[in-house]
Amino acid sequence: MKLVVQVRLLPTAEQAAALEATLRACNDAANFASVTAFTTGDRREYALRKHTYREVKARGLGAQPAQHVIKKVADAYTTLKANARAGNLGPQGCARRARAESKPVTFRADAAQPFDDRCLSWDHTGHTVSIWTTTGRLKNVAFVGSLDQLKMLALYRKGESDLVCRDGMWFLYATCEISDVPVTEPDGFVGVDLGIANIATTSDGARHCGKGLNAVRHRNRELRRRLQAKATKSAKRLLKKRRRREARFAADTNHRIAKRIVTEAERTGRGIALEDLGGIRDRVRLRKPQRVTLHSWSFHQLGSFIAYKAARHGVAVIHVDPAYTSQACSACGHVDKANRPSQATFSCTSCGFAEHADVNAARNIASRGAAGWAVSHAADDAA
């Protein structure tokens, strides 16, 4: 299993200037390689290398950084093609997709740059790194992180690390490979219903309310609107300062919810059943005031947090079809739109069973998870 550990670099003023010049040179070379890939049509790494390697090296880059720049460009075009094929840029012929495909991919001057072990070495005892730059090798660049991050870095780091400059701060994103934990055979499943009013509701009845998160998002949205309308220098400074605050708050909330769900599943020896909500933004139709809430809903992030935390503890995770889970009765199975008289209420028109709507949906998801797990493992056993 691969995880990414973020540590912060604490370079001196001279070291920071060297790192900045290195990122600028690497991304300038990447833009050159991108234009070449766009004009020649050779967007695969090895084909692109024939056209650009000498020129990229001539721009002050060493052999390994030049290879990484070319690979970064090839990966960018692969991602663009995958997004277009998946429909993430809109249907064929739409203006957004046409704009994306009609010009070369561009890289910001401070875009992240990958480094391998030839260009970057770690001293875990002294908490320093030695890193290649266009002005020479920088040694004894200090880094800091939490105790858990530093321990994971020392034990499991493997592969490339990305140098990132964000808001004047320097970071290294290091890839760590952790041995897979064998998945324990689950004794039932905890169903998790994801929503807006309640971020996550489990089949045990635990509800993680989204009211606080939605209030923060509404407050930030209104503040952004007022500051953008004001358009003064101080307003723009404040916008820049606050631009990532909401994302950090949402990610922290999702981390805490995911940890509680995984801990409970591990404690009780159960697996976790999640809804497969891929493409929900394209399927669901909402009134205009509700669209902002849906598009800022970070259900994918919460699902990914639950998945990787579960994998680290050997907890089984299965994704199920969410169709009609909110309209089906978890007691008798009767499906009817009239079973949901309100957003929070479920009352079965057939058997009279009543429950909080999200808890009922979570129980349906848990049942589907158990059935799906049994079917998939019966097929594995037969094979």
N, C-alpha and C positions, 0 to 999 in steps of 0.2 A: 504494500500500500504506500502511495506517495503522498507526502504532506509538505507544505511550504512553511518554512519558518522565517519570520521577518525580524531582523536585528537592525538597530540604528547605528550608523557610523558617526564618529565624532572627530572629523578631520580638522586639522589646523587651517588657518586661512590660506596658506600656500598649498596645502593638500587639496582643499576644496576647489581652488582655482585650477589645479591640474585635473581633477576629476571632471569639472565642468568643461574644460577644453577637450577632454577625451570623449565625453558624450556628444559634444557638438561635432567633433570630427567624425565619429562613428555614424551619426545620423545624417551628416552631409554626404558621406559615402553611401549610406543606405538609400538616400534619395536619388543619387546618381544611378545606382544599381536598379532601382525601381523604374526609373525612366527607360533604362535599357531593356528591362524585362517587358515593359509595356510596348515599346516600339518594335522589338524583335519577336515578341510572342513566346520567347523561351523563358518560362517561369518556373521550371524545375531547377533544383539546386545545382546539379552537376552541369546542366546545359548553361545556366546563367553564369556559372563560375568561369567558363571558357571566354565569355564576353567581357567580364568585369574584374577578374581577379587582379590583373596587373595594374589597372587604373586605381582600384581600391587601395592596393598596397602603396601606390605612388602618392596617395593622399596622406601618408604619414602613419598608416596602420601596420602593425606587425602581421605575420602570417596567420596566426590563430585568430586575432580579432577580425582580420579580413574575411576569414572563412565564416565566422559567426555573423558578420554583417550580411553576407550573401545569403546565408541560411535564414536569417531573420526576414529578409525580403521575400524569399521563396515561401516561407511559412505565412507571411501576410497575404500573398496572393492565393495560397491554398485556403486560408480562412475566408477570404472574400468569395471564392468560388463556392465553398461549402455553404456560406450564408445565403448566397443567391439561389443555390439549388434547394435549400430548405425553405425558401420563401421569406426569410427574415428581412430582405430588402424590398419586399413587395412582389407582385406578380410580374411576369414577363411583359415588358413594354411600359411599365409605370415610370414616372419621372424620377422617383428616388433611386430605383434600380439602375436606370439609364445614367444618372449622374455618377453613381458609384463605379460603373463599369466603363465609363467613357474617358477616364483620366487615370494617371498612375497613382498608386498608393503613395501617400506622403507620410513622413515621419517628423515629429516635432524635434526641435534642437535638443530637448532634454528627455526624449523618449528612452525607455529602459534599454540597457545593453547587456546581453548575456556574456559571462566569463566562465571558462572551464578551469581545471586545476593547473593548467600550464600558465594561465594569466592571473590566477588568484589562489593564494595559499592562506590557510588559517592557522593561527596560534591560539589554541583553546585555553592554554594555561595563562598566557598574558592578555587574552582577550584583544588581540590585534590581528589585522590582516595585512598581507603584502599584495599589492595589486598593480597590474600593468597600466601605464598611462602613455599618452603620446609624448610626454616630457621625460619619460623614464619610469623605472619601477619605484612605486611608493611603498615604503616599509613602515611598520609600526603605526598603522592607522587604527585607532581604537574603535571598538564596537561594544555596545551594551544591549542587554535583553533580559527578560525574566529568567528566573532559575530554571523553569521547565523548558523554555526555549533554548537556553544554553546547553542544558543536558541533552536534549534531543539533537541539537546541532553537533555536539561532540560525538555522540554514539551512532547517529544514523545518516549524517550528511553524505550525499552521493550525487555526482553529476554537476550540472551547471548552477551558477548563482547569478541573479540579475541585479545589476546596479541601477538604482532608481533615485531620482531627485524629485522631491515633492515639497512644495512650499518652502524651498530653501533648506530642507533637511535631506540628509543622505541615508539611504537604506540599502541593505542587501537582502534579497529574497532567495533563500537557499532551499534546494530540494532535498528532502530526507526520505529515504526508503526504509519503511518499517516492515518487519516480517508479519505476514498475515496471521491473524488469530483464528484458529478453527471455529467455525460457526457451530454454536450449541444447538442441538435439536430443540426447537421451541415447544413448550407446553402451553399452547394457545397463543393468541396475539393481542397486542394492545392496538386498537384502531385509533388513528389520528385524523380528525376532520380539520382541514385548514380553512380559514375564513377571514372575513374583514372585521365583523363585530367582535368575534373571538378569534384571535390569531391561530390558536390550536386548541382543540378539545379532544380529550381522550375518552375511550370507551369506559374507563373507570369513573368518569364524571368530573375529572379535573379540567377546569376551563381557564385558559390563559387569555385574559381579556385584552382586546386591541384598542380599548377606549383611550388609554394613555398615549399609545403610539400614534393613533390617528389624531389626537389633540395636538401632539408635538408637530406632526406633519402639517396640520392645518395652520398652526401658528407660524411655522417657518414659511409656508407658502404665502401667507398674507404679508409677512415681513419682507420677503423677496419682492413681492409685487410693489410694495410701497417704496422700497429702496431703488428698484429699477425705474420707477416713475420719477423719483427724485433726481437720479443720474448725476449727483455731485461726486467729487473725488472721494470725499469721506464715505459716501454711500457705497461707492464701488469698492473701497478698501474693506468695508464691513461685509459686503457680499463675498469678496474673496476669502475673508477670514472664516466665514460661516459655511462655505460651500460644501464641506464634507462632514459637518457636524451631525446632520440628520442621518446620513448613511452609517456613521459610526454608532450612533444611538440605536438604529434599527438592527445592525449586526450584533451589537452587544445583547439586545433583547432576544434575538433569535438564538444566540449561543446559550443563554441561560435557559430558555425554554427547551431547546434540544437536549441539554445536559439533564434536565429533570426527567424528560420522557425516557431517555436511554437508561438512566439510573434506575428508574422504576421497572422498566422491562427486564433489565439484568437482575434486579433483586428478586423478581417473581419468576424468572426462568422463561419468560415469554419472548416472542418476536414482536416486530413492529410492522403494522400494515399502514401504508400511505396511499393517498390518492395519486393516480397518474394524471397530473394536471397540465401536461404538455399541450401547448396551443390554445390554452383557455382564453387568452386575450383576443384571439381571432374568432372563437366560437361564441363568446358571451356578448350579448347586446345590452347596453345599459343607457340610461338617460345621461345627458351631458354632465350634470353635476357629479355623477358617480364614476365617471371615466377616470378622473385623476386619481381617485382612491384605488381603483382596480390596477392602474398602471404603476402605482407606487407600492403595490402589495408585493412584498418580498417572499412569496411562498416558495419559490424555487430555492432561494438561499436557505430558508429554514429546512426544507427537505434535504438539501445537500449536507447541511450541518448534522442532521439526525443520521444520515447515511454513513458519514465518515466516523462519527463518534460511536455508532453501533458497530461498525467494522473493527474498530480498535478494541472493543470489548467482546467480540464474538457473538453479538446479538443479530439474529436473522432479521432482514428487512425485505419486504415484498411490496410491490406497487400493484394496485388493483384499479379496475375500471370504476370511475366515480359516478357513472350514470345512475340516476334515480336513487342514490343513497340518501338524499334528503327527503324524498317522497315515500320511501318504502318503510313499512313498519318493521322494526327489529324484533317484534314479538311474534307476529303472524305472517309477515312477508307481503301484506297487501300494499299495492302501489297505487297512489291516487294523489293528484295535485291538491285536492281538498284536505289532505292530511296535514297540510301546513297552513293553518289559518293566519299565522303571523310569522315574522322572522324568527322569533325565539321559541315558538310553541309548536309541538307536534302532538296531534291527537288523531289516532287512527279511526277512520270512519267505519271500519269493519268490526274490530274487536274492542275498541274503546281504550286501547293502551295510550297513555299520555306520558310525555317526557320532554325535557328540553330538546329542541330540534337538533342542536349540534351533537348532543350526547347520543341521541338516536342514530344520527348519521354515522358517528364514530363506531357504534356497535355494528352497524351494517358493514362498515369497512373492515372491522375485525373479523366478522364472519366470512367475508370474501377473501381475506388474507389467509385464513385457516384452510378454506377450500382450495384456493390457488396453490398454497404450499403442498397440500396433499396430492393434488393432481400433478404438479411439476416433479415431485419426488417419486411418485408412482411411475412416471414415465422414465425417470433416471434409473429406477430399480429394474424396470423391464428391459432397458437397454443394456 
